[in-house]
Amino acid sequence: MRRNEASPRPRRRLLLTVSGASVVLAITAGAVVWTGRPGQESRASADERVHVTTAVVERLDLSDTLTLGGTLGHGRSRVVRSGKEGLVTWLPRIGAKVTRGGQLFRVNDNPVPLLYGSTPLYRTLRDEGTVGRDVRVLVDNLKGLGYDVGEQPVVGTWVRIRPAVQPTPAEAGATEGAAASAAVTSGESTEGETGSGEAADGEAASGKSVQDPAPSARPTTSPSPAPVQVRRGDGVLTSGVIAALKRWQSRSGAPATGELGPGDAIVLSGAVRVGGLLAEPGDAAVGDLLSVTSTVKQVTVPLKADATGSVRRGDKVTVTLPDNSTVRGHVTALSSDAQSADQNAGGEPQLTVIVGLDDADAEPVRDVDSGSVRVGFTSATRKGVLVVPVGALLALSEGGYALQRPGGRLLPVKTGLFAKGRVEVSGPGISEGLRVVTAS
């Protein structure tokens, strides 16, 4: 009797061996680990070769972008204090814009104007020949307001200070407002002026000195101070500056004294927008009166102190507004002092990045008074480089990376910039349009 038993069909078995080196493929952190040698072809089955995922080597501009949350508004606010005794008699409305020479508030019904600069008024500017950066602030602002201040002594000139002489009561009617010119050690003659800055009489106008009153009619003054040299950035309080100051004071409704001291004007970096009122008319003027911000909209971005190396002044950024429209901008400032860890929710020191908008008057920006935005910082850019998906990289056991062709051949590559899921690659045989295996 014949046995008619069907023999079981042997199962297909897949055995991968390559010249004594086993092949192990594993996806790790977006790359594939290959323990074979570069240039080797894996003996994967035909089925496996058919179903692999491939990608094409492309030539693109690759940029590494850091996206952070920020706030669109008018920037940081600062508190304005008077520094002058008296009562507040007027305050501006919230949202008002104040420019050079405009009044920020009034104390005892005298206007306190805004001046542009970086050096506050820390002393009374009265004596002709006074030299300093605060004098430069006054000179520049008078010029900016359209007043003729005359010539300023050049850097290196030695100037002698002439203390202002206060007249006695008997002289008050005849000498009110008179002032002597600053005496410069170059030996030039000086001219006398009336309170308005005009020549006192024919002799003064012709360059002759005005005759001093009898010594007995003047109070005794201290010896003249030693000459002071004009340094870079200094201004000199000349007779022309004092005359211009008096004219400005008269036109702005302030007493035309020809003097300017702490509290008589507020020095800020530029035009401001009133953000809030901290006092009311009738309050003492010595406290906090109002808060101001920049008049131009900008974006503030908190940044971890240890990440400042990726952001630099002048860097171009893209700002995504609440309606998902985008505008261009650039980094204008980076705060230098980190806040303490307990001042922010993350518990880590932070810096503040200030982003200026290239077109702050664009319609999407005008429609947003303040709000949350996203800011994309481009920290690195590579133009026209060959790129592949990061998943196409094979990490070799002996170090380095390779790309695998659909047939299994490995091509060693050198990697460059990683950004947005892609990586810059170069090496022998790597060209645009080349198809390679990828894990994603």
One Martini backbone bead per residue (centre of mass of N, CA, C, O) as a GRO file, in nm:
protein
  440
    1MET     BB    1   0.094   0.039   0.024
    2ARG     BB    2   0.062   0.364  -0.056
    3ARG     BB    3   0.194   0.651   0.050
    4ASN     BB    4  -0.017   0.968   0.069
    5GLU     BB    5   0.179   1.197   0.191
    6ALA     BB    6   0.213   1.520   0.253
    7SER     BB    7   0.457   1.728   0.241
    8PRO     BB    8   0.575   1.972   0.408
    9ARG     BB    9   0.630   2.298   0.351
   10PRO     BB   10   0.887   2.481   0.362
   11ARG     BB   11   0.986   2.745   0.529
   12ARG     BB   12   1.066   3.063   0.499
   13ARG     BB   13   1.398   3.190   0.530
   14LEU     BB   14   1.579   3.462   0.677
   15LEU     BB   15   1.919   3.536   0.586
   16LEU     BB   16   2.163   3.761   0.720
   17THR     BB   17   2.478   3.804   0.548
   18VAL     BB   18   2.802   3.996   0.583
   19SER     BB   19   3.111   3.920   0.587
   20GLY     BB   20   3.082   3.870   0.914
   21ALA     BB   21   2.851   4.096   0.923
   22SER     BB   22   2.594   4.195   1.082
   23VAL     BB   23   2.260   4.316   1.035
   24VAL     BB   24   2.141   4.628   1.185
   25LEU     BB   25   1.815   4.774   1.218
   26ALA     BB   26   1.757   5.099   1.377
   27ILE     BB   27   1.550   5.336   1.517
   28THR     BB   28   1.728   5.639   1.624
   29ALA     BB   29   1.655   5.954   1.651
   30GLY     BB   30   1.587   5.941   1.321
   31ALA     BB   31   1.798   5.718   1.288
   32VAL     BB   32   2.002   5.465   1.135
   33VAL     BB   33   2.154   5.166   1.230
   34TRP     BB   34   2.467   5.050   1.085
   35THR     BB   35   2.697   4.760   1.096
   36GLY     BB   36   2.814   4.795   0.844
   37ARG     BB   37   2.965   4.887   0.549
   38PRO     BB   38   3.052   5.111   0.344
   39GLY     BB   39   2.911   5.004   0.027
   40GLN     BB   40   2.728   4.801   0.118
   41GLU     BB   41   2.490   4.539   0.046
   42SER     BB   42   2.194   4.439   0.128
   43ARG     BB   43   2.006   4.113   0.171
   44ALA     BB   44   1.731   4.185   0.108
   45SER     BB   45   1.440   4.127   0.021
   46ALA     BB   46   1.231   4.201  -0.231
   47ASP     BB   47   0.998   4.300  -0.055
   48GLU     BB   48   1.160   4.508   0.108
   49ARG     BB   49   1.250   4.681  -0.142
   50VAL     BB   50   0.964   4.766  -0.235
   51HIS     BB   51   0.860   4.900   0.067
   52VAL     BB   52   1.028   5.134   0.077
   53THR     BB   53   1.119   5.454   0.184
   54THR     BB   54   1.160   5.755   0.000
   55ALA     BB   55   1.396   6.016  -0.095
   56VAL     BB   56   1.501   6.338  -0.208
   57VAL     BB   57   1.756   6.521  -0.299
   58GLU     BB   58   1.785   6.863  -0.208
   59ARG     BB   59   1.790   7.214  -0.304
   60LEU     BB   60   1.826   7.450  -0.033
   61ASP     BB   61   1.717   7.672   0.207
   62LEU     BB   62   1.852   7.672   0.540
   63SER     BB   63   1.682   7.724   0.859
   64ASP     BB   64   1.726   7.827   1.196
   65THR     BB   65   1.442   7.838   1.418
   66LEU     BB   66   1.328   8.047   1.687
   67THR     BB   67   1.030   8.016   1.882
   68LEU     BB   68   0.858   8.285   2.053
   69GLY     BB   69   0.695   8.450   2.294
   70GLY     BB   70   0.506   8.762   2.284
   71THR     BB   71   0.453   9.129   2.309
   72LEU     BB   72   0.235   9.362   2.188
   73GLY     BB   73   0.333   9.714   2.206
   74HIS     BB   74   0.504   9.993   2.390
   75GLY     BB   75   0.652   9.867   2.602
   76ARG     BB   76   0.810   9.973   2.852
   77SER     BB   77   0.750  10.124   3.151
   78ARG     BB   78   0.777  10.449   3.310
   79VAL     BB   79   0.835  10.655   3.576
   80VAL     BB   80   0.725  10.984   3.662
   81ARG     BB   81   0.896  11.243   3.829
   82SER     BB   82   0.943  11.556   3.950
   83GLY     BB   83   1.134  11.698   4.187
   84LYS     BB   84   0.910  11.914   4.280
   85GLU     BB   85   0.773  12.145   4.456
   86GLY     BB   86   0.420  12.113   4.504
   87LEU     BB   87   0.138  12.124   4.287
   88VAL     BB   88  -0.076  11.959   4.099
   89THR     BB   89  -0.258  12.109   3.803
   90TRP     BB   90  -0.171  11.900   3.560
   91LEU     BB   91  -0.278  11.632   3.331
   92PRO     BB   92  -0.273  11.405   3.107
   93ARG     BB   93  -0.391  11.184   2.898
   94ILE     BB   94  -0.447  10.879   2.814
   95GLY     BB   95  -0.246  10.836   2.515
   96ALA     BB   96  -0.074  11.066   2.501
   97LYS     BB   97   0.148  11.263   2.305
   98VAL     BB   98   0.493  11.350   2.380
   99THR     BB   99   0.713  11.598   2.288
  100ARG     BB  100   0.935  11.815   2.235
  101GLY     BB  101   0.838  12.069   2.474
  102GLY     BB  102   0.620  11.928   2.598
  103GLN     BB  103   0.385  11.882   2.842
  104LEU     BB  104   0.348  11.660   3.114
  105PHE     BB  105   0.304  11.887   3.338
  106ARG     BB  106   0.186  12.074   3.632
  107VAL     BB  107   0.340  12.312   3.862
  108ASN     BB  108   0.196  12.568   3.988
  109ASP     BB  109   0.114  12.628   3.678
  110ASN     BB  110   0.382  12.510   3.561
  111PRO     BB  111   0.551  12.391   3.310
  112VAL     BB  112   0.669  12.049   3.232
  113PRO     BB  113   0.893  11.953   3.015
  114LEU     BB  114   1.023  11.778   2.737
  115LEU     BB  115   1.338  11.617   2.702
  116TYR     BB  116   1.608  11.508   2.515
  117GLY     BB  117   1.801  11.234   2.659
  118SER     BB  118   2.055  11.094   2.911
  119THR     BB  119   2.081  11.358   3.098
  120PRO     BB  120   1.988  11.477   3.375
  121LEU     BB  121   1.879  11.721   3.585
  122TYR     BB  122   2.117  11.791   3.867
  123ARG     BB  123   2.128  12.108   3.816
  124THR     BB  124   2.171  12.444   3.803
  125LEU     BB  125   2.146  12.639   3.511
  126ARG     BB  126   2.331  12.965   3.520
  127ASP     BB  127   2.631  12.978   3.468
  128GLU     BB  128   2.853  13.102   3.278
  129GLY     BB  129   3.054  12.831   3.157
  130THR     BB  130   2.908  12.588   3.192
  131VAL     BB  131   3.003  12.238   3.198
  132GLY     BB  132   2.833  11.964   3.020
  133ARG     BB  133   2.596  11.721   2.947
  134ASP     BB  134   2.349  11.883   3.043
  135VAL     BB  135   2.405  12.120   2.852
  136ARG     BB  136   2.378  11.959   2.591
  137VAL     BB  137   2.081  11.901   2.623
  138LEU     BB  138   1.990  12.195   2.606
  139VAL     BB  139   2.115  12.271   2.336
  140ASP     BB  140   1.980  12.050   2.157
  141ASN     BB  141   1.683  12.133   2.225
  142LEU     BB  142   1.686  12.422   2.128
  143LYS     BB  143   1.754  12.346   1.841
  144GLY     BB  144   1.507  12.149   1.801
  145LEU     BB  145   1.307  12.412   1.857
  146GLY     BB  146   1.454  12.665   1.682
  147TYR     BB  147   1.698  12.787   1.836
  148ASP     BB  148   1.943  13.029   1.872
  149VAL     BB  149   2.273  12.961   2.037
  150GLY     BB  150   2.512  12.968   1.882
  151GLU     BB  151   2.828  12.918   1.953
  152GLN     BB  152   3.044  12.648   2.032
  153PRO     BB  153   3.288  12.538   2.195
  154VAL     BB  154   3.544  12.352   2.139
  155VAL     BB  155   3.720  12.092   2.182
  156GLY     BB  156   3.963  12.201   2.437
  157THR     BB  157   3.846  12.436   2.555
  158TRP     BB  158   3.886  12.701   2.779
  159VAL     BB  159   3.658  12.774   3.052
  160ARG     BB  160   3.516  13.039   3.232
  161ILE     BB  161   3.340  13.083   3.510
  162ARG     BB  162   3.041  13.295   3.564
  163PRO     BB  163   2.884  13.399   3.810
  164ALA     BB  164   2.593  13.492   3.894
  165VAL     BB  165   2.459  13.814   3.963
  166GLN     BB  166   2.295  13.947   4.229
  167PRO     BB  167   2.105  14.204   4.279
  168THR     BB  168   2.026  14.461   4.439
  169PRO     BB  169   1.750  14.630   4.526
  170ALA     BB  170   1.856  14.903   4.395
  171GLU     BB  171   1.914  14.743   4.102
  172ALA     BB  172   1.671  14.579   3.998
  173GLY     BB  173   1.542  14.778   3.786
  174ALA     BB  174   1.819  14.815   3.603
  175THR     BB  175   1.940  14.485   3.608
  176GLU     BB  176   1.730  14.305   3.505
  177GLY     BB  177   1.857  14.024   3.327
  178ALA     BB  178   2.148  14.058   3.336
  179ALA     BB  179   2.447  13.935   3.149
  180ALA     BB  180   2.739  13.769   3.119
  181SER     BB  181   2.982  13.648   2.941
  182ALA     BB  182   3.168  13.402   2.847
  183ALA     BB  183   3.502  13.330   2.934
  184VAL     BB  184   3.759  13.275   2.711
  185THR     BB  185   4.104  13.193   2.704
  186SER     BB  186   4.157  13.305   2.407
  187GLY     BB  187   4.070  13.637   2.442
  188GLU     BB  188   3.792  13.701   2.379
  189SER     BB  189   3.544  13.904   2.358
  190THR     BB  190   3.257  14.028   2.531
  191GLU     BB  191   2.897  14.037   2.579
  192GLY     BB  192   2.623  14.202   2.665
  193GLU     BB  193   2.291  14.143   2.819
  194THR     BB  194   1.976  14.104   2.829
  195GLY     BB  195   1.709  13.912   2.918
  196SER     BB  196   1.657  13.856   2.588
  197GLY     BB  197   1.965  13.871   2.445
  198GLU     BB  198   2.013  14.152   2.389
  199ALA     BB  199   2.157  14.435   2.356
  200ALA     BB  200   2.190  14.686   2.589
  201ASP     BB  201   2.364  14.867   2.388
  202GLY     BB  202   2.574  15.012   2.175
  203GLU     BB  203   2.834  14.905   2.302
  204ALA     BB  204   2.757  14.602   2.318
  205ALA     BB  205   2.695  14.569   2.013
  206SER     BB  206   3.009  14.650   1.937
  207GLY     BB  207   3.180  14.475   2.181
  208LYS     BB  208   3.166  14.630   2.431
  209SER     BB  209   3.185  14.656   2.752
  210VAL     BB  210   3.004  14.667   3.029
  211GLN     BB  211   2.966  14.867   3.286
  212ASP     BB  212   3.017  14.839   3.602
  213PRO     BB  213   2.912  14.870   3.886
  214ALA     BB  214   2.963  14.972   4.175
  215PRO     BB  215   3.115  14.794   4.416
  216SER     BB  216   2.920  14.889   4.653
  217ALA     BB  217   2.654  14.760   4.496
  218ARG     BB  218   2.788  14.481   4.553
  219PRO     BB  219   2.828  14.179   4.636
  220THR     BB  220   3.028  13.958   4.762
  221THR     BB  221   3.248  13.744   4.589
  222SER     BB  222   3.392  13.478   4.490
  223PRO     BB  223   3.630  13.345   4.344
  224SER     BB  224   3.715  13.251   4.048
  225PRO     BB  225   3.702  12.985   3.882
  226ALA     BB  226   3.850  12.756   3.723
  227PRO     BB  227   3.914  12.642   3.438
  228VAL     BB  228   3.737  12.456   3.177
  229GLN     BB  229   3.738  12.175   2.982
  230VAL     BB  230   3.625  12.070   2.681
  231ARG     BB  231   3.450  11.784   2.612
  232ARG     BB  232   3.327  11.521   2.483
  233GLY     BB  233   2.973  11.595   2.505
  234ASP     BB  234   2.978  11.883   2.571
  235GLY     BB  235   2.847  12.182   2.707
  236VAL     BB  236   2.791  12.546   2.687
  237LEU     BB  237   2.695  12.823   2.886
  238THR     BB  238   2.602  13.071   2.706
  239SER     BB  239   2.456  13.359   2.612
  240GLY     BB  240   2.295  13.227   2.380
  241VAL     BB  241   2.158  13.007   2.553
  242ILE     BB  242   2.020  13.192   2.761
  243ALA     BB  243   1.852  13.349   2.557
  244ALA     BB  244   1.698  13.104   2.443
  245LEU     BB  245   1.576  13.011   2.710
  246LYS     BB  246   1.404  13.263   2.762
  247ARG     BB  247   1.232  13.245   2.508
  248TRP     BB  248   1.112  12.967   2.565
  249GLN     BB  249   0.987  13.029   2.840
  250SER     BB  250   0.798  13.253   2.743
  251ARG     BB  251   0.641  13.079   2.520
  252SER     BB  252   0.558  12.841   2.743
  253GLY     BB  253   0.480  12.998   3.033
  254ALA     BB  254   0.741  13.055   3.176
  255PRO     BB  255   0.972  13.180   3.358
  256ALA     BB  256   1.224  13.416   3.242
  257THR     BB  257   1.529  13.328   3.392
  258GLY     BB  258   1.768  13.147   3.255
  259GLU     BB  259   1.690  12.885   3.417
  260LEU     BB  260   1.779  12.526   3.492
  261GLY     BB  261   1.639  12.267   3.688
  262PRO     BB  262   1.537  12.044   3.888
  263GLY     BB  263   1.201  11.990   3.761
  264ASP     BB  264   1.175  12.186   3.504
  265ALA     BB  265   1.253  11.913   3.356
  266ILE     BB  266   1.222  11.618   3.147
  267VAL     BB  267   1.445  11.349   3.078
  268LEU     BB  268   1.429  11.164   2.775
  269SER     BB  269   1.484  10.965   2.491
  270GLY     BB  270   1.182  11.054   2.395
  271ALA     BB  271   0.902  11.009   2.288
  272VAL     BB  272   0.573  10.976   2.448
  273ARG     BB  273   0.332  10.764   2.611
  274VAL     BB  274   0.056  10.770   2.803
  275GLY     BB  275  -0.027  10.497   3.027
  276GLY     BB  276  -0.052  10.649   3.320
  277LEU     BB  277  -0.202  10.758   3.631
  278LEU     BB  278  -0.062  10.848   3.973
  279ALA     BB  279  -0.226  11.120   3.984
  280GLU     BB  280  -0.372  11.433   4.097
  281PRO     BB  281  -0.501  11.713   4.117
  282GLY     BB  282  -0.345  11.835   4.428
  283ASP     BB  283  -0.104  11.684   4.448
  284ALA     BB  284   0.195  11.612   4.526
  285ALA     BB  285   0.493  11.650   4.320
  286VAL     BB  286   0.710  11.434   4.455
  287GLY     BB  287   0.588  11.200   4.319
  288ASP     BB  288   0.419  10.987   4.136
  289LEU     BB  289   0.250  11.070   3.825
  290LEU     BB  290   0.350  10.886   3.570
  291SER     BB  291   0.329  10.674   3.282
  292VAL     BB  292   0.554  10.562   3.018
  293THR     BB  293   0.605  10.515   2.665
  294SER     BB  294   0.641  10.438   2.370
  295THR     BB  295   0.510  10.537   2.049
  296VAL     BB  296   0.613  10.263   1.945
  297LYS     BB  297   0.561   9.968   1.831
  298GLN     BB  298   0.642   9.658   2.004
  299VAL     BB  299   0.840   9.370   2.099
  300THR     BB  300   0.836   9.149   2.375
  301VAL     BB  301   1.092   8.903   2.483
  302PRO     BB  302   1.144   8.639   2.668
  303LEU     BB  303   1.476   8.521   2.783
  304LYS     BB  304   1.699   8.312   2.849
  305ALA     BB  305   2.013   8.373   2.960
  306ASP     BB  306   2.144   8.104   2.811
  307ALA     BB  307   2.018   8.211   2.504
  308THR     BB  308   2.168   8.474   2.391
  309GLY     BB  309   2.358   8.357   2.161
  310SER     BB  310   2.101   8.332   1.945
  311VAL     BB  311   2.075   8.651   2.004
  312ARG     BB  312   2.096   8.956   1.812
  313ARG     BB  313   2.158   9.252   1.719
  314GLY     BB  314   1.976   9.279   1.404
  315ASP     BB  315   1.806   9.052   1.385
  316LYS     BB  316   1.587   8.879   1.200
  317VAL     BB  317   1.223   8.867   1.202
  318THR     BB  318   0.908   8.692   1.268
  319VAL     BB  319   0.572   8.812   1.310
  320THR     BB  320   0.290   8.666   1.466
  321LEU     BB  321  -0.024   8.745   1.473
  322PRO     BB  322  -0.338   8.684   1.597
  323ASP     BB  323  -0.437   8.654   1.271
  324ASN     BB  324  -0.167   8.514   1.128
  325SER     BB  325  -0.016   8.737   1.047
  326THR     BB  326   0.282   8.887   0.900
  327VAL     BB  327   0.588   9.048   1.017
  328ARG     BB  328   0.863   9.237   1.007
  329GLY     BB  329   1.185   9.236   1.190
  330HIS     BB  330   1.407   9.352   1.466
  331VAL     BB  331   1.666   9.366   1.679
  332THR     BB  332   1.720   9.645   1.911
  333ALA     BB  333   1.730   9.491   2.200
  334LEU     BB  334   1.922   9.376   2.499
  335SER     BB  335   1.910   9.301   2.800
  336SER     BB  336   2.171   9.294   3.059
  337ASP     BB  337   1.975   9.232   3.305
  338ALA     BB  338   1.891   8.984   3.499
  339GLN     BB  339   1.651   8.845   3.648
  340SER     BB  340   1.535   8.709   3.904
  341ALA     BB  341   1.400   8.401   3.959
  342ASP     BB  342   1.141   8.526   4.134
  343GLN     BB  343   1.027   8.711   3.869
  344ASN     BB  344   0.952   8.431   3.736
  345ALA     BB  345   0.781   8.143   3.666
  346GLY     BB  346   1.042   7.956   3.594
  347GLY     BB  347   1.295   8.030   3.795
  348GLU     BB  348   1.463   8.191   3.577
  349PRO     BB  349   1.665   8.375   3.423
  350GLN     BB  350   1.593   8.684   3.240
  351LEU     BB  351   1.546   8.840   2.933
  352THR     BB  352   1.497   9.123   2.706
  353VAL     BB  353   1.353   9.143   2.391
  354ILE     BB  354   1.364   9.390   2.134
  355VAL     BB  355   1.120   9.447   1.874
  356GLY     BB  356   1.121   9.588   1.567
  357LEU     BB  357   0.918   9.719   1.319
  358ASP     BB  358   0.935   9.781   0.984
  359ASP     BB  359   0.595   9.825   0.991
  360ALA     BB  360   0.407   9.992   1.225
  361ASP     BB  361   0.169  10.097   1.003
  362ALA     BB  362   0.045   9.851   0.946
  363GLU     BB  363  -0.264   9.726   0.947
  364PRO     BB  364  -0.226   9.479   1.142
  365VAL     BB  365  -0.097   9.664   1.366
  366ARG     BB  366  -0.314   9.888   1.408
  367ASP     BB  367  -0.539   9.671   1.510
  368VAL     BB  368  -0.318   9.630   1.749
  369ASP     BB  369  -0.253   9.733   2.066
  370SER     BB  370  -0.249   9.439   2.208
  371GLY     BB  371  -0.060   9.121   2.229
  372SER     BB  372  -0.005   8.804   2.133
  373VAL     BB  373   0.297   8.660   1.998
  374ARG     BB  374   0.515   8.531   1.739
  375VAL     BB  375   0.875   8.469   1.732
  376GLY     BB  376   1.115   8.439   1.468
  377PHE     BB  377   1.444   8.323   1.496
  378THR     BB  378   1.734   8.350   1.296
  379SER     BB  379   2.044   8.176   1.356
  380ALA     BB  380   2.062   8.010   1.072
  381THR     BB  381   2.204   8.000   0.727
  382ARG     BB  382   2.165   7.804   0.419
  383LYS     BB  383   2.260   7.827   0.085
  384GLY     BB  384   2.212   7.594  -0.149
  385VAL     BB  385   2.166   7.302  -0.018
  386LEU     BB  386   2.186   6.971   0.062
  387VAL     BB  387   1.888   6.778   0.144
  388VAL     BB  388   1.742   6.570   0.406
  389PRO     BB  389   1.589   6.377   0.593
  390VAL     BB  390   1.674   6.272   0.900
  391GLY     BB  391   1.568   5.967   0.851
  392ALA     BB  392   1.809   5.905   0.628
  393LEU     BB  393   2.002   5.852   0.841
  394LEU     BB  394   2.301   5.656   0.903
  395ALA     BB  395   2.444   5.514   1.179
  396LEU     BB  396   2.761   5.428   1.229
  397SER     BB  397   2.954   5.228   1.428
  398GLU     BB  398   3.233   5.387   1.345
  399GLY     BB  399   3.104   5.644   1.253
  400GLY     BB  400   2.888   5.843   1.133
  401TYR     BB  401   2.732   5.879   0.806
  402ALA     BB  402   2.459   5.757   0.589
  403LEU     BB  403   2.324   5.667   0.274
  404GLN     BB  404   2.054   5.480   0.126
  405ARG     BB  405   1.991   5.297  -0.128
  406PRO     BB  406   1.743   5.103  -0.259
  407GLY     BB  407   1.964   4.863  -0.311
  408GLY     BB  408   2.171   4.921  -0.033
  409ARG     BB  409   2.368   5.131  -0.075
  410LEU     BB  410   2.631   5.314   0.079
  411LEU     BB  411   2.668   5.673   0.158
  412PRO     BB  412   2.881   5.877   0.270
  413VAL     BB  413   2.842   6.159   0.502
  414LYS     BB  414   2.822   6.508   0.560
  415THR     BB  415   2.711   6.714   0.812
  416GLY     BB  416   2.516   6.994   0.904
  417LEU     BB  417   2.243   7.152   0.918
  418PHE     BB  418   1.975   7.149   1.151
  419ALA     BB  419   1.627   7.179   1.022
  420LYS     BB  420   1.303   7.107   1.010
  421GLY     BB  421   1.378   6.785   0.962
  422ARG     BB  422   1.656   6.864   0.835
  423VAL     BB  423   1.968   6.798   0.645
  424GLU     BB  424   2.285   6.863   0.572
  425VAL     BB  425   2.463   6.733   0.279
  426SER     BB  426   2.778   6.560   0.192
  427GLY     BB  427   2.948   6.393  -0.086
  428PRO     BB  428   3.019   6.131  -0.257
  429GLY     BB  429   2.742   6.102  -0.484
  430ILE     BB  430   2.599   6.366  -0.390
  431SER     BB  431   2.286   6.469  -0.536
  432GLU     BB  432   2.052   6.607  -0.703
  433GLY     BB  433   1.781   6.360  -0.704
  434LEU     BB  434   1.860   6.157  -0.514
  435ARG     BB  435   1.765   5.837  -0.404
  436VAL     BB  436   1.655   5.753  -0.069
  437VAL     BB  437   1.636   5.614   0.229
  438THR     BB  438   1.362   5.632   0.471
  439ALA     BB  439   1.193   5.647   0.794
  440SER     BB  440   0.996   5.930   0.706
   0.00000   0.00000   0.00000
